Amino acid sequence: MKKMENSFVVSGFVGKDASIHQFSTASVARFPLAISRTEKSGEETTRTSAFINVEAWRKNENTTSFDRLVKGALLTVEGYFKPEEWQDADGVKHNRVAFVATRFYEAVEKEETPAVQEKNSRKGK
């Protein structure tokens, strides 16, 4: 069986301050990351946005990076998707996919390029 790579990089804005939970040796920060994509159909341009739920685990002595997980911060997040399954107290099975951040850092903000200028730069003009 071939090995599949499960590694992703995404940039977006932190949707709200991270919720941080401490355990005996590690801590987890959970936060929503707002991502968006611009799509063009003919002359119409639309921006589609969504939230990704992110969790970042660190040893308790390394949680200072959690300080930057505040609403509005523009971050680049590297990590992987982790499928989770559980059964609640009523016996109902649930599942979700969590995005686990292995690394996150301040994103470089890009200026939006006008469509005409972008087309010309692709043609080598």
Solvent accessible surface area in square Angstrom, and as a share of the most:
residue,aa,sasa,rsa
1,M,232,1.04
2,K,183,0.77
3,K,185,0.78
4,M,160,0.71
5,E,141,0.63
6,N,66,0.34
7,S,70,0.45
8,F,91,0.38
9,V,97,0.56
10,V,35,0.20
11,S,57,0.37
12,G,5,0.05
13,F,100,0.41
14,V,2,0.01
15,G,21,0.20
16,K,127,0.54
17,D,86,0.45
18,A,19,0.15
19,S,53,0.34
20,I,84,0.42
21,H,85,0.38
22,Q,130,0.58
23,F,111,0.46
24,S,110,0.71
25,T,104,0.60
26,A,25,0.19
27,S,0,0.00
28,V,0,0.00
29,A,0,0.00
30,R,92,0.34
31,F,5,0.02
32,P,20,0.13
33,L,0,0.00
34,A,28,0.21
35,I,44,0.22
36,S,58,0.37
37,R,159,0.58
38,T,71,0.41
39,E,78,0.35
40,K,112,0.47
41,S,89,0.57
42,G,64,0.62
43,E,166,0.74
44,E,114,0.51
45,T,78,0.45
46,T,67,0.39
47,R,134,0.49
48,T,74,0.43
49,S,77,0.49
50,A,54,0.42
51,F,135,0.56
52,I,36,0.18
53,N,115,0.59
54,V,3,0.02
55,E,8,0.04
56,A,0,0.00
57,W,97,0.34
58,R,47,0.17
59,K,128,0.54
60,N,47,0.24
61,E,130,0.58
62,N,82,0.42
63,T,30,0.17
64,T,111,0.64
65,S,27,0.18
66,F,8,0.03
67,D,114,0.59
68,R,108,0.40
69,L,3,0.01
70,V,73,0.42
71,K,143,0.61
72,G,45,0.43
73,A,26,0.20
74,L,37,0.18
75,L,4,0.02
76,T,14,0.08
77,V,0,0.00
78,E,43,0.19
79,G,6,0.05
80,Y,80,0.30
81,F,63,0.26
82,K,68,0.29
83,P,106,0.66
84,E,36,0.16
85,E,148,0.66
86,W,112,0.39
87,Q,111,0.49
88,D,50,0.26
89,A,114,0.89
90,D,127,0.66
91,G,36,0.35
92,V,79,0.45
93,K,164,0.69
94,H,68,0.30
95,N,113,0.58
96,R,120,0.44
97,V,96,0.55
98,A,8,0.06
99,F,2,0.01
100,V,10,0.06
101,A,2,0.01
102,T,80,0.46
103,R,132,0.48
104,F,12,0.05
105,Y,69,0.26
106,E,136,0.61
107,A,13,0.10
108,V,131,0.75
109,E,138,0.62
110,K,178,0.75
111,E,160,0.72
112,E,146,0.65
113,T,66,0.39
114,P,85,0.54
115,A,53,0.41
116,V,109,0.63
117,Q,108,0.48
118,E,63,0.28
119,K,114,0.48
120,N,59,0.30
121,S,75,0.48
122,R,177,0.65
123,K,142,0.60
124,G,70,0.67
125,K,175,0.74
